[in-house]
């Protein structure tokens, strides 16, 4: 069964209880009326991470649990591991209302609103706290309002799931070390711009095919946050992990048109649930990263390269971005840098 077919089947199944609840309500009004007629509104929440990763454990699952505990006639059904499609497919499904909520990286969102992609620009943020602070402040309002106007999708919050780092079969300490390596980057305009800015020779490989591509030597290295590197077992096919921290791995929590159908108490409960998840995910990521780095140091699965010349990478990246971002994108970049501590 294809991804599209599986998604249609899952959504059809989820629709049945909503239809039955509406039929039994006897004139209870709109579907988002807060459950006052005894019915419950159920939202679908999709993402691409495994159930073991902090984006699910401390993010999506916390949102679902907190909403259920609020007892406002609202529940959330979580579909992890790209069960409802890949990132590009899911954002279109959120816009159309086929999926109610999603957790997405900013680069994928750039396909439907280009300025959003800048959130994933190399070294745009100083760290994860900077990213969280930006989205919690008025500095992000023009960006998120523009995204909502263009797509009908509301950004409820954002977190960083850790910084992205390089792996390869040789250490990467300076931009010059990337010169002769074929480095896998995700296939999105912002990631490919980042590769050029960093001095990397980008090769596009699907995330699901990354392990095999490294094993077979199709690519020499790649970049990902530590929790993703672990989930893909890349230590089996790569020798060095170079802590470049060249990009914060963004996750935005989105809700589509169903947001406008929810009652004020339901909207408040969902917003508070997202706030709690946004507060918890970075700590969970930090704990996972510390544990994994210690395990890799002890086992020798990775040689950890800590003396990366981050200043040299930053000095190379910023002028490239300023010269190649569109005026609208550059305004977002300026707002992000202006919110740095």
N, C-alpha and C positions, 0 to 999 in steps of 0.2 A: 504494500500500500504506500503511495506517495505521501510526502509531507502535506500537500494540499488536501488530499483525500482524508488523511488522518485528522487534520484540523477540522474539516467539515463534520466528520463523525463525532469528534469530541464536543464541538460546539452544539451539534444537534442534541446530543445527550444532555448537555447542560441546560438547553432550552426547555426541556420537558418539565422539570419541576417549576420553572418560572411560569409556564403556561398554565399548569395545574393550579398553582397558587393564585394566579389571577382569576381563573375560572371559579375557584371556590370562594373568592373574596366577596362576591355579590355586590359589585358596584363600589369597590374600594378606591377608585380614582386611579391616578397615575402609578406606573410601576415603581417609580422612585419615591413614593409617598411616605417612606419611613416605616413601613411595616405596621401602620396603624390598624390595618384590617386583619392583622394576624399573620400576614404573609411575610416572607423574607426575601430581600433582594440579594442575589448572588452575583459577584463579579469574578471574572477570570483574570488571573495575574500570571503572565508568562515571563520567562527569562531563559538564558542559555547556559546557566551554570549547573554543576552537579549539586546534589543535596548535601555533599560534604563540604562544599566551599562556603566561606563566610557570607557571600552575597545571598545565599539561600538561608543558611542557618540563622544568621544574625540580621538578615535583611528581609527577604520575602516572607519567611515563616513568622518572624516577629510582627510584621504588618498584619498578616492573617490572624494571628493569635490575639493581638491587641484589639483589632476590630471586633472579633467574636466576643471578647471580654466586655466591650462597651455596651453590648446588648441593645443596639439601636435598630434591629431588624436588617442587619447587613452582614453578609459572610463573604469570604474570599477563597476561591479555589485556586491553588498554585499549581502551575505546570512548568517544572524545571527542565533543564537539559534540552532546550530547543524542541520540546514535544509539539509545540504549535508553530514550528517553522523557524528559519534562521532570522537574523536581525533585520535584514532588508525586507523580508516578507512580513515580519511581525509589525513593523512600524506602519506599513500600509494597512494591516488588519486593524490596528488601533485607530487609525484615522477613519476607517470605514465603520468601526464599531463592532467588528467581528470578534475582536479581543478587547476587553475592557481596560486592562492595565498591563504595563510592561516595564521591565528594567533594561535600559539600553545604554550603550556607550554613545558619546556625543558624535563620533564620526559617522555612525549609521544614520543619525538624525540629520546630519548635514545634507543627505540626499534629498530631504524634503524641505529643509530650511538651511541654506548654506552657512549663515553666520554661526549656527550652533556648532559646526565642526571645529571651530577655533578653540573650544574647550579642551580638545585633544591635541593642541599644538605643542610641540616639543618645548619643554621648560617654560611653558606659559605660567604655570603655578610653581611656587617655591616648594610646596609640600601638600599633603592631603588636607591639613588644617586650612591652608589658604583656599583650596577649592571649596571646602564646606563654608568658609566665611564669605566667600564671594556669592554663593547661591543663597545664603541666608540674609544678604544685604540688599539694599536698593540698587547697588551697582549692577546686579544681574537682571533687574526688572525690565529694561528695554529688550534684552535678549529673550527672556522667557515670554514676555508679552508679544513680541514679534513672532515667536514660534507658535503661540496659541492662535494668533490671528491668521497665520499662514496655514495651519493644519487642523485647528479645532481641538488640539491636544494640550492638556494642562500639565505643567511640570510641578509636581508636589514636593520634590526635594532632590538632593544629589549627595553622593558620597564618593570618595576615592577608595578603590579596592586595591590600593598599593601602587607604588611606583613601578614603571616598566624598566627592565634591565636587559642587557645583552647576554646571550650564551653563544659559545662557539667552541671549536677545538683548539683555540689559542686565546690568550688574554687580549682584551680590548681596553686599552688605557687612554688612548688619544684618538682623535678623528682619523689620524693617519693609519691607525691599525685596522680601520674598516675598508681601506682602499681596494684590497684584492679579494675581499670576501663577498660571496653572494648571500645577502641577508634577507631572510623572509620578513616581509611586512604585510599587514592586512591590506586587502584591495579596497582602499578608499582614498579619495583625493588628499585628505589631510594627513593620513599616515604616509602616503607616498611623498608628500611635501616634506614631512618630518625626515624621511630617509635622505632626501636630497640635502636638506639643511644640515643634517648630522654628518654628511659625507659618505653615506652608505650606498651600495649598489643594491637596489631593492629588487627582490624576486617575489612575485605574488603566488602564494600557496594557501589553499583553504585551511582553516584552523584544524579541521578534522583530519587533514592529510599531512599535518606538520611532522609528526613523529616519523612517518615513513619517508618523507622527503629528506629529513635529516639523516636517517639511517642509510638511505641509498645515495647520499651525497648530491642530491639534486640542489640543495642549498647547504651552505657552510655554517650558518648560524641563524639566530632569530632573536626577537625581543618580545617579552611578556612580563607581567607581574609575577612575583614569586609563587603565589598560590596557583596560578595557571600553569607555570612551569612544573610544579609538583603534580598537578592533576593530570598532565600529559606525560608524566614519567620521562621528561626530557634528559634527566641525568643519566639515563641508560645509553643515550646517543650523543651526548655533549660532555666535554671535559671541564670547561671553564664557565663560571657565572661571574660576569663583570658588573659591579654595582654602579651603573651609570645614572640610574634614577632620572632618565631623560624625559619621562612623561608620566603624569598622574593618570592612572587608569580610571576614567570617569564612569560612573553609573548614575543615570537619571531615572527617577521614578515617575512614570507617566500615567495619566488616566485620560481616556478618550471621551466621546460624547456622553457616556452614561453619567459623568460627573454632574452634568446639568440636570439630571433626573433625580439625583439624590436629595433627600431632605436636608435642611441645615444641620440637624444633629448627626446625620450620617456623614455629611461632608466634614464636620468637625472631628468625628471619631476617626475617619480615614486620615485626615491631616495630622492628627496627634499620633496615630500609629506610625505614619511615615517619619515624623519627627523622632520618635523613639528609635526606629531602625537606623536613621541617619546618625544618631548619636552612638549607636552600638557597633555598627559595622567596622569603623576604623580600628577600634580596640580589638575586635575579633581578628581582623586582618593582621594587626601588629603582633598578636599572640601567635598566630599561625606562622607568620614570617620568622619570628624569633626561634620557634621550635624547629622549623624546616632548616634554617641556616645552621643551627647547632647540629642537627642530624647529619647534614651534608658535610660539615666540617669533621665530625667524628668518623663518619663512614668513608670519607674521601670520594663520595659520589660526584661531588663537584669540587673543583679548586675555586675558592672564593677570592675574587680579585677586588680588593677594597680600595686600592690606591688609584682609582680612575680619576683622570684630570677633568673633573666636571667643569671647572672654569674654562678650559679650552673648548669643550663642547658648547657651553653657553655662548662664548664669544663668537663661535662659528654660526650658531643657530639664529641668534636674534636679528642680525642684519639681513640674513636670507629671508626670514619670515616677513620683515618689514618691507622688503622689496617685492615680495611675491603674493602677499595677501591682497585680496580686493579691498577697496575703500571701506565697504561695509564690514568685512572680516577684520580689518585693521582696527576699526572702532571697538570691536569686541575685545581684541587683543590688548588695546590700550586700557580698556576698563578693567580687564583682569590684572594687568600689571599695576594699574593704579590702586588696586585693592590689596597689594602685597603689604605685609607688616613692615 
